[in-house]
Amino acid sequence: RRRPSRCSMQAMQAFRAGVRRAAQLRAPAGNAQQSRGMASAPGVDDFAESLKWKHVSRAGVMGCILFYMFAIEHPPTPQEQPKYEYLRVRTKEFPWGEKGLFEYWMTPGDDE
């Protein structure tokens, strides 16, 4: 007996899932738990619940916008980096000169 190919097995599974889903949609709702469309508490009006989350979402977006505006107007002040003797230690000269490879273009006023 020949085994079915993997492709035909996947097609059969998809077909069975579609039939199962169609049967679920056609079946009448047996209890209120299956007919509810939202995850709210029982007895709560779905429209009121969706309206509540609409307002919560809008308030959250407005809060994010206000925080962004505040952050743009009040940027953090940069702190001075301490001059430690172990930072930027160079014992051997670079093949491209005294400065680092990209420092030449970043420091203004140095014309060599």
VMD Tcl script that builds the backbone (N, CA, C; Angstrom):
set m [mol new atoms 336]
animate dup $m
set s [atomselect $m all]
$s set {name element resname resid chain x y z} {
  {N N ARG 1 A 0.843 -1.181 0.000}
  {CA C ARG 1 A 0.000 0.000 0.000}
  {C C ARG 1 A 0.887 1.241 0.000}
  {N N ARG 2 A 0.571 2.200 -0.820}
  {CA C ARG 2 A 1.377 3.399 -0.982}
  {C C ARG 2 A 0.969 4.471 0.022}
  {N N ARG 3 A 1.961 5.134 0.623}
  {CA C ARG 3 A 1.674 6.217 1.570}
  {C C ARG 3 A 1.318 7.486 0.803}
  {N N PRO 4 A 0.363 8.275 1.320}
  {CA C PRO 4 A 0.050 9.545 0.650}
  {C C PRO 4 A 1.214 10.525 0.808}
  {N N SER 5 A 1.373 11.381 -0.165}
  {CA C SER 5 A 2.471 12.347 -0.111}
  {C C SER 5 A 2.179 13.411 0.945}
  {N N ARG 6 A 3.205 14.114 1.298}
  {CA C ARG 6 A 3.068 15.146 2.334}
  {C C ARG 6 A 2.130 16.257 1.877}
  {N N CYS 7 A 2.205 16.611 0.621}
  {CA C CYS 7 A 1.350 17.667 0.064}
  {C C CYS 7 A -0.118 17.272 0.147}
  {N N SER 8 A -0.423 16.011 -0.196}
  {CA C SER 8 A -1.816 15.598 -0.156}
  {C C SER 8 A -2.312 15.490 1.283}
  {N N MET 9 A -1.425 15.153 2.218}
  {CA C MET 9 A -1.831 15.114 3.623}
  {C C MET 9 A -2.162 16.513 4.128}
  {N N GLN 10 A -1.363 17.498 3.738}
  {CA C GLN 10 A -1.627 18.878 4.144}
  {C C GLN 10 A -2.924 19.375 3.518}
  {N N ALA 11 A -3.172 19.009 2.279}
  {CA C ALA 11 A -4.409 19.411 1.628}
  {C C ALA 11 A -5.613 18.787 2.332}
  {N N MET 12 A -5.489 17.532 2.744}
  {CA C MET 12 A -6.577 16.868 3.447}
  {C C MET 12 A -6.831 17.525 4.805}
  {N N GLN 13 A -5.755 17.895 5.492}
  {CA C GLN 13 A -5.917 18.567 6.783}
  {C C GLN 13 A -6.592 19.920 6.608}
  {N N ALA 14 A -6.208 20.661 5.579}
  {CA C ALA 14 A -6.827 21.957 5.323}
  {C C ALA 14 A -8.299 21.789 4.979}
  {N N PHE 15 A -8.628 20.772 4.191}
  {CA C PHE 15 A -10.010 20.517 3.824}
  {C C PHE 15 A -10.837 20.185 5.069}
  {N N ARG 16 A -10.300 19.320 5.924}
  {CA C ARG 16 A -11.017 18.934 7.143}
  {C C ARG 16 A -11.223 20.135 8.060}
  {N N ALA 17 A -10.200 21.001 8.154}
  {CA C ALA 17 A -10.335 22.198 8.991}
  {C C ALA 17 A -11.410 23.123 8.432}
  {N N GLY 18 A -11.481 23.242 7.120}
  {CA C GLY 18 A -12.520 24.073 6.511}
  {C C GLY 18 A -13.912 23.517 6.749}
  {N N VAL 19 A -14.070 22.212 6.645}
  {CA C VAL 19 A -15.367 21.582 6.896}
  {C C VAL 19 A -15.757 21.777 8.358}
  {N N ARG 20 A -14.794 21.596 9.262}
  {CA C ARG 20 A -15.061 21.771 10.683}
  {C C ARG 20 A -15.485 23.205 10.986}
  {N N ARG 21 A -14.813 24.178 10.375}
  {CA C ARG 21 A -15.136 25.597 10.596}
  {C C ARG 21 A -16.523 25.922 10.037}
  {N N ALA 22 A -16.855 25.379 8.878}
  {CA C ALA 22 A -18.179 25.620 8.299}
  {C C ALA 22 A -19.267 25.022 9.187}
  {N N ALA 23 A -19.012 23.848 9.759}
  {CA C ALA 23 A -19.996 23.234 10.648}
  {C C ALA 23 A -20.177 24.067 11.912}
  {N N GLN 24 A -19.105 24.666 12.400}
  {CA C GLN 24 A -19.204 25.509 13.591}
  {C C GLN 24 A -20.007 26.764 13.297}
  {N N LEU 25 A -19.828 27.330 12.106}
  {CA C LEU 25 A -20.550 28.549 11.761}
  {C C LEU 25 A -22.041 28.282 11.538}
  {N N ARG 26 A -22.373 27.109 11.030}
  {CA C ARG 26 A -23.771 26.773 10.771}
  {C C ARG 26 A -24.519 26.378 12.035}
  {N N ALA 27 A -23.801 25.822 13.015}
  {CA C ALA 27 A -24.460 25.330 14.224}
  {C C ALA 27 A -24.999 26.499 15.034}
  {N N PRO 28 A -26.210 26.354 15.585}
  {CA C PRO 28 A -26.752 27.429 16.425}
  {C C PRO 28 A -25.947 27.520 17.716}
  {N N ALA 29 A -25.863 28.736 18.244}
  {CA C ALA 29 A -25.110 28.946 19.474}
  {C C ALA 29 A -25.826 28.254 20.621}
  {N N GLY 30 A -25.157 27.329 21.261}
  {CA C GLY 30 A -25.768 26.567 22.341}
  {C C GLY 30 A -25.878 27.366 23.622}
  {N N ASN 31 A -24.865 28.146 23.928}
  {CA C ASN 31 A -24.925 28.962 25.133}
  {C C ASN 31 A -24.418 30.364 24.816}
  {N N ALA 32 A -24.563 31.251 25.768}
  {CA C ALA 32 A -24.202 32.651 25.544}
  {C C ALA 32 A -22.688 32.817 25.429}
  {N N GLN 33 A -21.942 31.916 25.991}
  {CA C GLN 33 A -20.487 32.022 25.955}
  {C C GLN 33 A -19.968 31.920 24.524}
  {N N GLN 34 A -20.573 31.081 23.681}
  {CA C GLN 34 A -20.112 30.939 22.310}
  {C C GLN 34 A -20.568 32.091 21.432}
  {N N SER 35 A -21.695 32.713 21.752}
  {CA C SER 35 A -22.217 33.755 20.883}
  {C C SER 35 A -21.572 35.111 21.147}
  {N N ARG 36 A -20.912 35.275 22.285}
  {CA C ARG 36 A -20.272 36.556 22.578}
  {C C ARG 36 A -19.071 36.740 21.678}
  {N N GLY 37 A -18.902 37.935 21.161}
  {CA C GLY 37 A -17.799 38.186 20.257}
  {C C GLY 37 A -16.616 38.863 20.913}
  {N N MET 38 A -16.817 39.453 22.080}
  {CA C MET 38 A -15.728 40.181 22.725}
  {C C MET 38 A -15.372 39.507 24.041}
  {N N ALA 39 A -14.234 39.868 24.578}
  {CA C ALA 39 A -13.759 39.250 25.805}
  {C C ALA 39 A -14.145 40.083 27.022}
  {N N SER 40 A -15.329 40.606 27.041}
  {CA C SER 40 A -15.779 41.394 28.180}
  {C C SER 40 A -16.510 40.496 29.165}
  {N N ALA 41 A -16.820 41.049 30.301}
  {CA C ALA 41 A -17.525 40.282 31.319}
  {C C ALA 41 A -18.952 40.006 30.850}
  {N N PRO 42 A -19.571 38.921 31.311}
  {CA C PRO 42 A -20.946 38.627 30.894}
  {C C PRO 42 A -21.898 39.728 31.375}
  {N N GLY 43 A -22.817 40.086 30.534}
  {CA C GLY 43 A -23.798 41.111 30.884}
  {C C GLY 43 A -23.378 42.519 30.513}
  {N N VAL 44 A -22.178 42.705 30.028}
  {CA C VAL 44 A -21.709 44.028 29.634}
  {C C VAL 44 A -22.027 44.212 28.159}
  {N N ASP 45 A -22.531 45.376 27.837}
  {CA C ASP 45 A -22.886 45.670 26.454}
  {C C ASP 45 A -21.613 45.761 25.611}
  {N N ASP 46 A -21.600 45.061 24.483}
  {CA C ASP 46 A -20.401 45.030 23.641}
  {C C ASP 46 A -20.087 46.402 23.057}
  {N N PHE 47 A -21.120 47.169 22.717}
  {CA C PHE 47 A -20.887 48.497 22.160}
  {C C PHE 47 A -20.230 49.403 23.199}
  {N N ALA 48 A -20.726 49.345 24.436}
  {CA C ALA 48 A -20.140 50.173 25.488}
  {C C ALA 48 A -18.694 49.764 25.753}
  {N N GLU 49 A -18.426 48.470 25.697}
  {CA C GLU 49 A -17.072 47.976 25.929}
  {C C GLU 49 A -16.127 48.439 24.813}
  {N N SER 50 A -16.581 48.376 23.574}
  {CA C SER 50 A -15.725 48.827 22.472}
  {C C SER 50 A -15.524 50.335 22.524}
  {N N LEU 51 A -16.541 51.077 22.948}
  {CA C LEU 51 A -16.418 52.523 23.087}
  {C C LEU 51 A -15.415 52.873 24.181}
  {N N LYS 52 A -15.439 52.099 25.274}
  {CA C LYS 52 A -14.490 52.327 26.365}
  {C C LYS 52 A -13.062 52.160 25.865}
  {N N TRP 53 A -12.775 51.087 25.123}
  {CA C TRP 53 A -11.420 50.842 24.657}
  {C C TRP 53 A -11.009 51.823 23.562}
  {N N LYS 54 A -11.988 52.345 22.836}
  {CA C LYS 54 A -11.696 53.389 21.851}
  {C C LYS 54 A -11.192 54.639 22.567}
  {N N HIS 55 A -11.852 54.999 23.660}
  {CA C HIS 55 A -11.435 56.183 24.419}
  {C C HIS 55 A -10.100 55.955 25.131}
  {N N VAL 56 A -9.902 54.760 25.647}
  {CA C VAL 56 A -8.624 54.453 26.296}
  {C C VAL 56 A -7.486 54.540 25.285}
  {N N SER 57 A -7.704 54.036 24.080}
  {CA C SER 57 A -6.675 54.095 23.041}
  {C C SER 57 A -6.364 55.532 22.651}
  {N N ARG 58 A -7.389 56.326 22.489}
  {CA C ARG 58 A -7.161 57.736 22.136}
  {C C ARG 58 A -6.413 58.466 23.233}
  {N N ALA 59 A -6.757 58.198 24.497}
  {CA C ALA 59 A -6.051 58.843 25.608}
  {C C ALA 59 A -4.590 58.406 25.632}
  {N N GLY 60 A -4.328 57.140 25.350}
  {CA C GLY 60 A -2.949 56.664 25.313}
  {C C GLY 60 A -2.147 57.314 24.206}
  {N N VAL 61 A -2.747 57.466 23.029}
  {CA C VAL 61 A -2.058 58.116 21.912}
  {C C VAL 61 A -1.778 59.577 22.244}
  {N N MET 62 A -2.744 60.259 22.835}
  {CA C MET 62 A -2.531 61.662 23.204}
  {C C MET 62 A -1.430 61.780 24.262}
  {N N GLY 63 A -1.402 60.855 25.207}
  {CA C GLY 63 A -0.342 60.868 26.213}
  {C C GLY 63 A 1.029 60.691 25.589}
  {N N CYS 64 A 1.128 59.784 24.617}
  {CA C CYS 64 A 2.408 59.569 23.925}
  {C C CYS 64 A 2.825 60.816 23.146}
  {N N ILE 65 A 1.876 61.465 22.496}
  {CA C ILE 65 A 2.187 62.681 21.742}
  {C C ILE 65 A 2.660 63.785 22.673}
  {N N LEU 66 A 1.990 63.961 23.816}
  {CA C LEU 66 A 2.393 64.996 24.768}
  {C C LEU 66 A 3.777 64.697 25.349}
  {N N PHE 67 A 4.047 63.447 25.652}
  {CA C PHE 67 A 5.365 63.088 26.170}
  {C C PHE 67 A 6.440 63.367 25.120}
  {N N TYR 68 A 6.156 63.065 23.860}
  {CA C TYR 68 A 7.112 63.323 22.782}
  {C C TYR 68 A 7.385 64.821 22.658}
  {N N MET 69 A 6.320 65.638 22.732}
  {CA C MET 69 A 6.498 67.089 22.634}
  {C C MET 69 A 7.332 67.607 23.805}
  {N N PHE 70 A 7.098 67.077 24.996}
  {CA C PHE 70 A 7.868 67.490 26.162}
  {C C PHE 70 A 9.330 67.077 26.002}
  {N N ALA 71 A 9.568 65.868 25.508}
  {CA C ALA 71 A 10.928 65.378 25.352}
  {C C ALA 71 A 11.692 66.172 24.301}
  {N N ILE 72 A 11.009 66.651 23.266}
  {CA C ILE 72 A 11.667 67.456 22.234}
  {C C ILE 72 A 12.042 68.829 22.785}
  {N N GLU 73 A 11.161 69.418 23.588}
  {CA C GLU 73 A 11.427 70.760 24.103}
  {C C GLU 73 A 12.452 70.761 25.225}
  {N N HIS 74 A 12.585 69.681 25.952}
  {CA C HIS 74 A 13.512 69.615 27.085}
  {C C HIS 74 A 14.488 68.451 26.889}
  {N N PRO 75 A 15.463 68.621 25.998}
  {CA C PRO 75 A 16.414 67.510 25.781}
  {C C PRO 75 A 17.326 67.358 27.003}
  {N N PRO 76 A 17.830 66.169 27.235}
  {CA C PRO 76 A 18.736 65.977 28.367}
  {C C PRO 76 A 20.051 66.716 28.136}
  {N N THR 77 A 20.605 67.247 29.213}
  {CA C THR 77 A 21.864 67.977 29.082}
  {C C THR 77 A 23.016 66.978 29.020}
  {N N PRO 78 A 23.918 67.141 28.051}
  {CA C PRO 78 A 25.045 66.205 27.963}
  {C C PRO 78 A 26.009 66.439 29.126}
  {N N GLN 79 A 26.546 65.364 29.664}
  {CA C GLN 79 A 27.478 65.467 30.781}
  {C C GLN 79 A 28.909 65.414 30.266}
  {N N GLU 80 A 29.796 66.108 30.969}
  {CA C GLU 80 A 31.215 66.089 30.610}
  {C C GLU 80 A 31.775 64.695 30.866}
  {N N GLN 81 A 32.549 64.200 29.920}
  {CA C GLN 81 A 33.186 62.913 30.114}
  {C C GLN 81 A 34.485 63.125 30.887}
  {N N PRO 82 A 34.684 62.370 31.970}
  {CA C PRO 82 A 35.919 62.553 32.743}
  {C C PRO 82 A 37.155 62.178 31.919}
  {N N LYS 83 A 38.243 62.855 32.204}
  {CA C LYS 83 A 39.499 62.612 31.492}
  {C C LYS 83 A 40.290 61.538 32.243}
  {N N TYR 84 A 40.046 60.300 31.916}
  {CA C TYR 84 A 40.787 59.202 32.524}
  {C C TYR 84 A 42.066 58.970 31.745}
  {N N GLU 85 A 43.133 58.583 32.439}
  {CA C GLU 85 A 44.406 58.393 31.763}
  {C C GLU 85 A 44.433 57.137 30.905}
  {N N TYR 86 A 43.495 56.223 31.137}
  {CA C TYR 86 A 43.496 54.983 30.357}
  {C C TYR 86 A 42.607 55.072 29.111}
  {N N LEU 87 A 41.962 56.197 28.890}
  {CA C LEU 87 A 41.164 56.370 27.675}
  {C C LEU 87 A 42.030 56.930 26.555}
  {N N ARG 88 A 41.829 56.444 25.360}
  {CA C ARG 88 A 42.492 56.930 24.157}
  {C C ARG 88 A 44.019 56.840 24.264}
  {N N VAL 89 A 44.506 55.753 24.801}
  {CA C VAL 89 A 45.949 55.540 24.912}
  {C C VAL 89 A 46.461 55.056 23.557}
  {N N ARG 90 A 47.468 55.771 23.017}
  {CA C ARG 90 A 48.036 55.397 21.729}
  {C C ARG 90 A 49.538 55.262 21.884}
  {N N THR 91 A 50.024 54.074 21.707}
  {CA C THR 91 A 51.464 53.853 21.818}
  {C C THR 91 A 52.126 53.693 20.461}
  {N N LYS 92 A 51.345 53.449 19.443}
  {CA C LYS 92 A 51.879 53.230 18.109}
  {C C LYS 92 A 51.139 54.152 17.144}
  {N N GLU 93 A 51.846 54.748 16.219}
  {CA C GLU 93 A 51.200 55.673 15.295}
  {C C GLU 93 A 50.401 54.907 14.244}
  {N N PHE 94 A 49.263 55.466 13.914}
  {CA C PHE 94 A 48.411 54.853 12.903}
  {C C PHE 94 A 49.008 55.077 11.523}
  {N N PRO 95 A 48.733 54.202 10.568}
  {CA C PRO 95 A 49.267 54.407 9.217}
  {C C PRO 95 A 48.673 55.630 8.530}
  {N N TRP 96 A 47.539 56.132 8.987}
  {CA C TRP 96 A 46.905 57.281 8.345}
  {C C TRP 96 A 47.186 58.584 9.075}
  {N N GLY 97 A 48.037 58.596 10.084}
  {CA C GLY 97 A 48.403 59.841 10.764}
  {C C GLY 97 A 48.154 59.778 12.256}
  {N N GLU 98 A 48.308 60.951 12.902}
  {CA C GLU 98 A 48.185 61.020 14.354}
  {C C GLU 98 A 46.769 60.712 14.844}
  {N N LYS 99 A 45.789 61.280 14.181}
  {CA C LYS 99 A 44.407 61.132 14.637}
  {C C LYS 99 A 43.841 59.785 14.201}
  {N N GLY 100 A 42.683 59.480 14.738}
  {CA C GLY 100 A 42.000 58.270 14.321}
  {C C GLY 100 A 41.530 58.406 12.878}
  {N N LEU 101 A 41.086 57.346 12.307}
  {CA C LEU 101 A 40.725 57.333 10.895}
  {C C LEU 101 A 39.592 58.300 10.592}
  {N N PHE 102 A 38.615 58.401 11.461}
  {CA C PHE 102 A 37.457 59.241 11.195}
  {C C PHE 102 A 37.476 60.538 11.988}
  {N N GLU 103 A 38.451 60.746 12.851}
  {CA C GLU 103 A 38.501 61.964 13.646}
  {C C GLU 103 A 38.884 63.172 12.809}
  {N N TYR 104 A 39.585 62.960 11.728}
  {CA C TYR 104 A 40.027 64.087 10.900}
  {C C TYR 104 A 38.830 64.862 10.362}
  {N N TRP 105 A 37.792 64.175 9.976}
  {CA C TRP 105 A 36.636 64.828 9.373}
  {C C TRP 105 A 35.685 65.380 10.423}
  {N N MET 106 A 35.831 64.944 11.660}
  {CA C MET 106 A 34.893 65.384 12.695}
  {C C MET 106 A 35.372 66.578 13.478}
  {N N THR 107 A 36.653 66.856 13.499}
  {CA C THR 107 A 37.159 67.979 14.296}
  {C C THR 107 A 37.287 69.202 13.411}
  {N N PRO 108 A 36.531 70.259 13.732}
  {CA C PRO 108 A 36.587 71.459 12.904}
  {C C PRO 108 A 37.844 72.297 13.224}
  {N N GLY 109 A 38.336 73.009 12.248}
  {CA C GLY 109 A 39.440 73.948 12.443}
  {C C GLY 109 A 40.824 73.329 12.349}
  {N N ASP 110 A 40.945 72.047 12.202}
  {CA C ASP 110 A 42.261 71.420 12.080}
  {C C ASP 110 A 42.571 71.198 10.603}
  {N N ASP 111 A 43.475 71.998 10.095}
  {CA C ASP 111 A 43.892 71.839 8.700}
  {C C ASP 111 A 45.330 71.401 8.702}
  {N N GLU 112 A 45.582 70.196 8.283}
  {CA C GLU 112 A 46.946 69.668 8.264}
  {C C GLU 112 A 47.444 69.519 6.863}
}
mol reanalyze $m
mol bondsrecalc $m
mol representation Tube
mol addrep $m
